[in-house]
Amino acid sequence: MNGTLVEELQEVDDLAQTNKYLEVELVFCQAKSGSGFSGNEISSFFYGVKELLAAKSTIPRNDRLSRKEALIREIYKKSPLFKRGNPKVRMYFSTTGKWVDDAKLSARINTERDGAMELDIFSSVNFHPVDARGIQRLYASAKNRFSKSIEFTSKVTLPTLPGIQESYLGYLSSDQYIKLITDDSGNIVRGLFYDNVRDFQWDNPVNKEISDTLQSGGRLHFVLMNNGITIVADSITKTGDLFTLEDFQIVNGCQTSHVLFHNRAALVNQVQVPVKLIVSNDGEIKNKIIKATNRQTPVKTEELTALTDFQKALEDFYEAMEGDSKLYYERRSQQFRSATGIEKTRVVSVPTQIRAFASMFLGLPHQASRYYGTLLSSIESKIFAPDHHPVAYYASSLALFRLESLIRRKGVDVKYRPFKYHLLSIVRTVLGGEQPSHLHSNKFEKYCEGIVKSLQDEKKCVAALQVACNVLDKVLAGDYGRDKAKDASIHFLADKMALVKI
């Protein structure tokens, strides 16, 4: 939904309330160990998708599928917010064989696709056969650095600047710019805008004005009317005017980029997009560029601070940790994508950090399943503050890492998974006792250091989690339903009971 992977019902409500629109894509995957593409199996795949969305279902669901079904049905209840059309469907059918565009299979797929479209609840249904070579290509794409090649013919090279390897001013034809910001399936790559302080704002007055310009004869003046796009790349390679950008971010121009994408059918090659391209490996320089370029529109200071200064200090703190307690703070989206030897379970994203810290130290485990952007907006003055101690953030992430590791190894029953954020809060009390009231005090720093030390001790950590589970058992009284995790009273009761136990 709106570029975010949704796993909880609360996230559906949060995104609907925050954005006032829903842009939805449903992705279904079917993997077979066989070496061929079977028409019957493909038809069964389509049948399963249609059955999942049927008004009256006849096939039993397991718990996992039931949760997905509940999410989808909740989304469709909000269909008035489908301002850009019904949800799109992508279906991936994967085997270890070879796809040869068999005419009979293609005809069968087209028939099944037409049947799915007759449900009149999708804007499109795309079927993707993935063979052995396709699997290898997708795997390589996931492991390698993100790169795109464009023709950058109209440019001026800027003089050498401190901390900057190369920089250019110029403009790109609209088709080259659309190529830069879309994937092989023609979808906009939302991860490119991670360093923007705001997501796409859809039909606000400014965006509507840009769209109207692109739809009119005035589109040729776009290059003169727009402030332009700022792109920061880790590196580039050049062959004449062919530029290949690697690990790049569009740090300013999120709104313009999305409006161009949504109006791409109306664009002609004469439409030019002003571009500033900067190549730098200096994190501080990048942060300054992000701050400066985003100052051109009204942005709260705390939004920029949360994106830059404290985040960098937090990343450095994680980097200093060693041994089995080593975690990696992903300050920038996908920054560990091409790193070798790093377990994905040890990478802590910004959304995960927000949820863990809010649960463990702000008393909000019942809100952790919310869309992280909504959660952040409700606590922005209480998190990522310049005078906070990084050890508190690390402590919450380490506690979550230990808990999820034990659940995977069956050291903690899977029934506790919906309550993992509640367990973080209880473990904090079990290991540290009553929390100091001021999160910026030296006393609180020592408190968190003690918790980290206990979490690093395998026996103490497991014992604390066992106590936490016992406390939760008594509070829940046998009701482990996922909806129960949203009950605020659980946190207060569990915290009191944990204090009594210690």
Secondary structure, DSSP 8 states (H G I E B T S, - for coil): -TTS---SHHHHHHHHHHHSS---EEEEEEE-SSSS--HHHHHHHHHHHHHHT-SS--S---HHHHHHHHHHHHHHHTGGG-TT-S-EEEEEEE-SS-----HHHHHHHHHHHHHHHTTS--SEEEEEEE-HHHHHHHHHHHHS--EEEEE--EEEE---BTTBSEEEEEEEEHHHHHHHHB-TTS-B-GGGGTTSSS----S-HHHHHHHHHHTSGGGGGHHHH---EEEEEEEEEEETTEEEEEEEEEEE-HHHHHHHHHTGGG--TT-EEEEEEEE---HHHHHHHHHHHHTTS---HHHHHHHTHHHHHHHHHHHH--GGG--EEESSTTTTTT-SS--GGGEEEHHHHHHHHHHHHSS-GGGTTS-HHHHHHHHTTTSS-TTS-HHHHHHHHHHHHHHHHHHHTTSS-GGGGGGHHHHHHHHHHHHH-S--S-TTSHHHHHHHHHHHHHHHSHHHHHHHHHHHHHHHHHHHTT---GGGGG-HHHHHHHHHHHHHH-
